[in-house]
Amino acid sequence: MLSETLISKGYQTVVPAKIRKAHKIMPGDVLEWIDSEKGIIVQPRKKRTLNDIIGLIKTEGDAVESKKRIQKGLK
């Protein structure tokens, strides 16, 4: 799906409606911009809900490492 947007004077842009709907991008979600050899990759990072994080934290182990893993989207 090809979509294009214009960059404003303040370097802002709008996520096209087709893309927002197809990927369920909502206010509060973050778009990650990755510079690669093939060009720019833009991917959504969804806002976490309580249901997303239930069961991710272990009762034993390193709490800091668990937090870093969760922030990266790993379980």
C-alpha positions in Angstrom: 0.0 0.0 0.0 1.6 3.2 -1.1 0.8 6.4 0.7 2.5 9.8 0.8 2.4 12.7 3.1 3.9 16.2 3.1 6.4 17.4 5.7 5.4 20.7 7.3 7.7 23.6 8.1 7.9 22.3 11.6 9.0 18.8 10.3 5.7 17.2 11.2 3.7 14.8 9.1 0.4 12.9 9.3 0.0 9.2 9.3 -2.4 8.4 6.4 -5.9 7.1 7.4 -5.5 3.9 5.5 -2.2 3.1 7.3 -3.7 4.1 10.7 -6.7 1.9 10.2 -4.8 -1.1 8.8 -2.3 -1.1 11.7 -4.7 0.1 14.4 -2.5 3.1 15.2 -4.1 5.1 18.0 -3.2 8.3 19.9 -0.4 7.5 22.4 1.2 4.9 20.1 4.8 5.7 19.2 6.3 5.4 15.7 9.8 4.2 15.6 12.0 5.6 12.8 14.9 3.3 11.8 17.6 4.4 9.5 18.7 1.4 7.4 20.8 0.9 4.3 17.6 0.4 2.2 16.0 3.7 3.5 13.8 4.7 6.4 11.7 2.1 8.2 8.8 3.4 10.2 7.1 0.9 12.6 4.5 1.4 15.3 5.2 0.6 18.9 1.8 0.1 20.6 1.0 1.6 24.0 0.9 -1.2 26.5 -2.3 -2.1 28.4 -2.6 -3.9 31.7 -3.6 -7.1 29.8 -0.4 -6.8 27.8 1.8 -6.9 30.8 0.1 -9.5 33.0 2.4 -12.4 33.5 5.5 -10.6 32.1 7.1 -9.8 35.5 8.8 -12.7 37.3 8.7 -13.0 41.1 12.4 -13.9 41.2 15.3 -12.6 39.2 16.6 -9.1 38.4 13.8 -6.5 38.3 15.8 -4.1 36.2 16.5 -6.7 33.5 12.8 -7.6 33.5 11.8 -3.9 33.0 14.3 -3.5 30.1 12.9 -6.7 28.5 9.3 -5.4 28.8 10.3 -2.0 27.4 11.8 -3.7 24.4 8.5 -5.7 23.9 10.0 -9.0 24.9 8.5 -11.5 27.3 
